[in-house]
Amino acid sequence: MSDTLHIVGGGMAGSEAAWQAAQAGVNVVIHEMRPKVATFAHKTGNLAEMVCSNSFRSDDDEQNAVGLLHWEMRAANGLIMAAAEANRIPAGGALAVDRDPFAESVTERLMAHPRISVSYEEIDCLPDEGQWIIATGPLTSSTLGQAIRAETGAEALAFFDAIAPIIYAESIDMSKAWMQSRYDKGETEEERTAYLNCPMDKDQYEAFIDALLAADKTEFHEGETAGYFDGCLPIEVMAERGRETPRHGPMKPVGLTNPHQPEIKAHAIVQLRRDNKLGTLFNIVGFQTKMKYGAQAEVLRMIPGLEQARFARLGGIHRNTFINSPTLLDDRMRLKSKPNIRFAGQITGVEGYVESAAMGLLAGRMAAAEIRGGDLAPPSGNTATGALITHITGGAEAKTFQPMNVNFGLFPPVEGLKGGRRGRKDRYKAYTDRAKTEWQLWLDAAEG
Ligand SMILES: Cc1cc2nc3c(=O)[nH]c(=O)nc-3n(C[C@H](O)[C@H](O)[C@H](O)COP(=O)(O)OP(=O)(O)OC[C@H]3O[C@@H](n4cnc5c(N)ncnc54)[C@H](O)[C@@H]3O)c2cc1C
């Protein structure tokens, strides 16, 4: 077996993977297509370029899941976190960085590493030989995209995300909502009660449609197209086509009886579906949207039962190449059909700079362990990194899989703690304490 690890893509994930593997004693070649081949979002030839915001989001490692991910990556001597720290600029509780010096310092440290070299070229296939990590991100070049598609099948590779908003189950008002599948369909009680329903009367529906039409929307980035729309029309575009259209689509009120008011027929019903096996997260069915985040939360809280909704992630539609990881990858991030290929970063269906770098960290360490004749098991699902990999390689529903940010809804509950808004602070502290202990145990075992 070759002792060299090849990494395609020198973004957040590829840079971190290269660093981790090289630190573990493995030779690494990073294959990066920029600056020879450009993308519509990248502006430089630097590795780890931040394409939009300059923020790694909250740095609070006690009360915030992404802050916890920072903590875990720092504890694992992550390059991305070290460079972020060295180029930090004031941003309150967030970790914001001076983007060009940040990317330059990542590039310099990788180039200076005795076990790392960079080859500036586009890779257009999934090689049969050697150990590879594909970390080509949301803007994977189209030739490589076609090669991935040929290997995985068209259904398993998406070129756009269409994210419906995801809500914490515990923030839904069940005195208004109820669980029932349309026409009570299903073999088991669980299937017959698989959906969570929120009813609207006529006035509520009309006010909701007005708010949808008036809400601020985001525009497509240059280079994006809207040609994918037919399969996943945003809810507000549906309303633009006709005020009654959503009522004949995702908001249709048929086949459902409200147990709180069985004698009243709802004018429209919004349905939510479980988003993870734990049952802690629900997505709003058919509500992919381009509404801006602030407007979106306001409009969605008009839905009866969701007045106090807390969002694990808001909806969106972006140019985004990602694979159906729950069906394609094993828990070592290897392609089941071609195990010499691993995937890492945003292309695995995580979302964001930090989450992508964290998946790079794992893939780099797992590949290095394999090249050195060992095997590295994934970290516990109680850690932030572990919760993410558990989600993408099995915890998420494969049929409706869409990119995911890290959030506490992905964590198994800590027993014996109060639910709801009141108990939140203690709960989050318990999640982060548990995660830190288990992450340290995993690191100790991995570094043996
Ligand atoms: C327009 C846009 C705006 C975004 N804004 C934000 C934001 O504000 N905050 C946030 O957290 N996330 C944002 N994201 C998501 C962000 O891009 C990712 O979270 C993060 O950069 C993903 O890291 P990655 O390593 O997976 O991919 P990237 O960082 O994109 O790195 C992938 C690398 O692979 C290279 N590459 C692609 N194809 C090939 C090939 N065939 N051969 C060789 N090299 C190749 C690319 O040039 C690139 O350098 C945005 C994404 C887009 C598209």
The ligand as an SDF file (V2000), in Angstrom:
LIG
                    3D

 53 58  0  0  0  0  0  0  0  0999 V2000
  -21.1890   31.4290   -2.0070 C   0  0  0  0  0  0  0  0  0  0  0  0
  -20.9050   30.7070   -0.7200 C   0  0  0  0  0  0  0  0  0  0  0  0
  -20.9390   31.4050    0.4840 C   0  0  0  0  0  0  0  0  0  0  0  0
  -20.6900   30.7460    1.7110 C   0  0  0  0  0  0  0  0  0  0  0  0
  -20.6880   31.4530    2.8640 N   0  0  0  0  0  0  0  0  0  0  0  0
  -20.3510   30.8420    4.0450 C   0  0  0  0  0  0  0  0  0  0  0  0
  -20.2640   31.5820    5.2680 C   0  0  0  0  0  0  0  0  0  0  0  0
  -20.4850   32.7830    5.2860 O   0  0  0  0  0  0  0  0  0  0  0  0
  -19.9430   30.9190    6.4060 N   0  0  0  0  0  0  0  0  0  0  0  0
  -19.6790   29.5840    6.4200 C   0  0  0  0  0  0  0  0  0  0  0  0
  -19.3750   29.0340    7.4960 O   0  0  0  0  0  0  0  0  0  0  0  0
  -19.7420   28.8570    5.2840 N   0  0  0  0  0  0  0  0  0  0  0  0
  -20.0790   29.4600    4.0950 C   0  0  0  0  0  0  0  0  0  0  0  0
  -20.1610   28.7420    2.9270 N   0  0  0  0  0  0  0  0  0  0  0  0
  -19.8890   27.3440    2.9800 C   0  0  0  0  0  0  0  0  0  0  0  0
  -18.3710   27.2120    2.9170 C   0  0  0  0  0  0  0  0  0  0  0  0
  -17.9380   27.2860    1.5950 O   0  0  0  0  0  0  0  0  0  0  0  0
  -17.9620   25.9520    3.4870 C   0  0  0  0  0  0  0  0  0  0  0  0
  -18.5030   25.8280    4.7630 O   0  0  0  0  0  0  0  0  0  0  0  0
  -16.4820   25.6770    3.5970 C   0  0  0  0  0  0  0  0  0  0  0  0
  -15.6590   26.5110    2.8370 O   0  0  0  0  0  0  0  0  0  0  0  0
  -16.3930   24.2810    3.1340 C   0  0  0  0  0  0  0  0  0  0  0  0
  -15.1200   23.8010    3.2980 O   0  0  0  0  0  0  0  0  0  0  0  0
  -14.6320   22.6730    2.3060 P   0  0  0  0  0  0  0  0  0  0  0  0
  -13.2080   22.4350    2.6290 O   0  0  0  0  0  0  0  0  0  0  0  0
  -15.5460   21.5280    2.3260 O   0  0  0  0  0  0  0  0  0  0  0  0
  -14.7580   23.3560    0.8620 O   0  0  0  0  0  0  0  0  0  0  0  0
  -13.9290   24.6430    0.3080 P   0  0  0  0  0  0  0  0  0  0  0  0
  -13.4440   25.4860    1.4240 O   0  0  0  0  0  0  0  0  0  0  0  0
  -14.7830   25.2650   -0.7410 O   0  0  0  0  0  0  0  0  0  0  0  0
  -12.6590   23.9660   -0.3740 O   0  0  0  0  0  0  0  0  0  0  0  0
  -12.7840   23.1140   -1.4820 C   0  0  0  0  0  0  0  0  0  0  0  0
  -11.5480   23.3060   -2.3470 C   0  0  0  0  0  0  0  0  0  0  0  0
  -11.5690   22.3310   -3.3720 O   0  0  0  0  0  0  0  0  0  0  0  0
  -11.0940   22.9190   -4.5660 C   0  0  0  0  0  0  0  0  0  0  0  0
  -11.5790   22.0720   -5.6810 N   0  0  0  0  0  0  0  0  0  0  0  0
  -12.8620   21.9130   -6.1190 C   0  0  0  0  0  0  0  0  0  0  0  0
  -12.9070   20.9760   -7.1140 N   0  0  0  0  0  0  0  0  0  0  0  0
  -11.6180   20.5420   -7.2960 C   0  0  0  0  0  0  0  0  0  0  0  0
  -11.0120   19.5740   -8.1580 C   0  0  0  0  0  0  0  0  0  0  0  0
  -11.7400   18.8570   -9.0180 N   0  0  0  0  0  0  0  0  0  0  0  0
   -9.6760   19.3830   -8.0960 N   0  0  0  0  0  0  0  0  0  0  0  0
   -8.9160   20.1010   -7.2270 C   0  0  0  0  0  0  0  0  0  0  0  0
   -9.4400   21.0230   -6.3740 N   0  0  0  0  0  0  0  0  0  0  0  0
  -10.7810   21.2270   -6.4020 C   0  0  0  0  0  0  0  0  0  0  0  0
  -11.6620   24.3170   -4.5080 C   0  0  0  0  0  0  0  0  0  0  0  0
  -10.9200   25.2090   -5.3110 O   0  0  0  0  0  0  0  0  0  0  0  0
  -11.5070   24.6560   -3.0310 C   0  0  0  0  0  0  0  0  0  0  0  0
  -10.2920   25.2670   -2.7210 O   0  0  0  0  0  0  0  0  0  0  0  0
  -20.4130   29.3590    1.7060 C   0  0  0  0  0  0  0  0  0  0  0  0
  -20.3910   28.6650    0.4970 C   0  0  0  0  0  0  0  0  0  0  0  0
  -20.6370   29.3170   -0.6980 C   0  0  0  0  0  0  0  0  0  0  0  0
  -20.5870   28.5440   -1.9880 C   0  0  0  0  0  0  0  0  0  0  0  0
  1  2  1  0
  2  3  1  0
  2 52  2  0
  3  4  2  0
  4  5  1  0
  4 50  1  0
  5  6  2  0
  6  7  1  0
  6 13  1  0
  7  8  2  0
  7  9  1  0
  9 10  1  0
 10 11  2  0
 10 12  1  0
 12 13  2  0
 13 14  1  0
 14 15  1  0
 14 50  1  0
 15 16  1  0
 16 17  1  0
 16 18  1  0
 18 19  1  0
 18 20  1  0
 20 21  1  0
 20 22  1  0
 22 23  1  0
 23 24  1  0
 24 25  2  0
 24 26  1  0
 24 27  1  0
 27 28  1  0
 28 29  2  0
 28 30  1  0
 28 31  1  0
 31 32  1  0
 32 33  1  0
 33 34  1  0
 33 48  1  0
 34 35  1  0
 35 36  1  0
 35 46  1  0
 36 37  1  0
 36 45  1  0
 37 38  2  0
 38 39  1  0
 39 40  1  0
 39 45  2  0
 40 41  1  0
 40 42  2  0
 42 43  1  0
 43 44  2  0
 44 45  1  0
 46 47  1  0
 46 48  1  0
 48 49  1  0
 50 51  2  0
 51 52  1  0
 52 53  1  0
M  END
$$$$
